[in-house]
């Protein structure tokens, strides 16, 4: 049995050059996200990875109480597929190496970007879709996709992510997008303590309209 009271949150954050214009909003939104999770039900560990055309793990498996402020330094291009492939395969190997009784009952991968794939060299969208679908189907991972100024639902679906868990946000609503996502993560964590198979709440039509305005 995995631990129903333990969540591992993997956050994959775009740091490509176009993020510069919303840097402060991203940093503020992330701080609020972390603070809400600190108050959440059960134990939470966090891994933060950033990407442009280089993938970097900022910290891994850190207790949510010990997560430091985000320092986003935008640069370069958007290798989204390569970053997703690296994060998912590394996380899968890391969790598989743990005794089952130490594995988190809830694994959430939250992806936030303001641009479309334009620089990956190792992974294609087809390969990422298969990988995401495998982790969702076989290990009950939950994937969220937040994309600015794009049809994030279609982009997410092409990557294997449930349409209900992908949302488009306007560049000026990045902080609000993180807030909405954080509330869904907190609700899922609470629900999973008593119902290990509980699904994440979908983005509502009202939320979608408010984030896209």
N, C-alpha and C positions, 0 to 999 in steps of 0.2 A: 504493500500500500504506500502510495506517495503521501506527502504531508498536505492535508486539506487546508491547513492554516498558514501555508507558506506560498507566497507568490514571487516569481522572478520576473521582473519587468526589464525587457530589453528595449532600449530607446535608440533608434537609428535616426540621426539628425543630419540634414543637409548643411554643409558649410561652404557651398560653392559661392562664387563671387557675388551672385545676384542676391544673396541673403544679407548683404551689407546694409541695404536700406531698411531692413526690419530687424536688425541685430538686437537693438534694445528691447523690442517687443518680445522677441524669442527668448531672450535671457530672463525677462520679467515673467513671461508665461511659464517658463520651465521652473522658475523658483516657486511659483504658486502651485504648479503641478506637484512638485516634490513635497511641499508643505502639506497639501491635502492628503497625500499618500502616507505621510508620517502619522496622520491622525486616523488612518484607515484600520480596518479590522484585520487582525492577524499580523504575521510577520511578512516583511517585504524586503527583497534584495534587488538592487538595480545594477544594470550594466548600461553604460552610455558609449556608443560608438558614433563617430563623426565621419563624414565622407565628403570629398570633392572628387578629384581623380586619384586621390590617395585615401585609403581606409585607415582609421586610427581608433583604437579602443582607449577611451579616456580613463575609465575605471571599470572593473568587472566584479560582480557579485558583492557589491558593497551594501551593507545595511542601509536602509533608506534614511535613517537618522544621521548617517555619516556622509551623505552626499554633499559635495561642496557646490558653491555657486557656479553656474555655467559661464564660461569665458569663450564666446564664439568668435572665431577669427576667419571670416569668409575669404575664399580665394578660389581660383581655378574653375574646372568644369564639373559636370554632374555624372559620375559613374555609379548610378543607382543600382543597376543589376549586379555589378561586381560587389558592391557593398552589402546588398541583401544576401548574396550567395555566401560571402565570407561570414557574416554574422550568424546566419542560420546554421551553416555547417559547423562552425566553431561552437555555437551554443549546444547543438545536438550532441556533439562529441563530449563536451564538458558534462552535460547532464547524464549521458549514458554511462560515464565513468563513475558516477555516484551510486552507492547502494540505494535500492528503491526506497527505503524508509527515509532517506535524506533528500529525495528529489522533491521539487516544488509541485504541489497539486495543480497550481495554475501558472502557466507560462504565457506571457503577453509580449508580443513584438509590436511596438508602436513606431511607425515610420512617418517622418515629417520632412517634406521637401517643398521648394517653391519653383521647381523647374522639372523639365522632362529629361529622361535619360539621353546623354549625348557623348559619353566617353568610355563606356565599358569595353573591355577587351577579352574577358574570360567567360562571362555569363551572358546568355541570351534571355529574352523575355520568356521563351518557351521553356527553357530549363528552370528558370525561377518559378514559373507557374507550377511546374511539376513538383518542385521542392516544397513550395508553400502548401500545396494540396496534400502532399504526403504528411507533412508535420501536423496539419490540421486534422486529417483523417486518422492517422495512426497514433498520434500522441496528444490530440486535443489542444494543440496550441491555438491561441487566439491572435489574429493579426488585425491591426488597424492601419489605415492609410490616410494621411492628411496631405492633400496637395493643393498648392496655391495656384490660382489663375490657370486652371486646366480642368478637364472633366475627370476628376479624381475617381469617380465611381467606375468609369470605363477603364482608366489606367490601372486601378486596383484590380479590377476583374481580370484584366489581361495578365496580371501577376499572380492570380489565384486567390485573391483576397475577396471575402464576402462583400457583395455590394452594400449590404446594410451597415458595414463597418468601415466604409470609405467615405470621405467627405471632402468637398471642395471648399476652400476658404479664400477670401480675398486677401491680398497682401497686408491690408490694414487691419485684418482680423486674426492675426496669428496668435496673439495672446488669448483671445476669446476661444479660438479653436483648441488650444491646449487646455483651457478651462473645461470645455465641454467633454473632451476626451478624458480628462482626469476624473470627472464625476462618474463616467461610465466605468473606468477602471476601479474606482473605489466601491461602486455598487457591486461589481462582479466579485471583487475580493470578499465582500461581506456575504454575498449569496453562496459562494463556493464553500464556505465553512460548514454550511448546513446541507447544501445540495451540490456535491462535487461536479455534477454535469451541467450546472446552470449555464445558459448562454449569456454572452455579453448583450446588453441592451443596444438596439439599433439606433443610429442617428435618425432623429425625427424630421419630418418635413419642416417644422418650425425652426429647428436647429439649422437645417441646411439653408433655409432662406436667410436667417440672421447672419450666418457666417459668410454667405456669398454676397451680401449687400456691400 
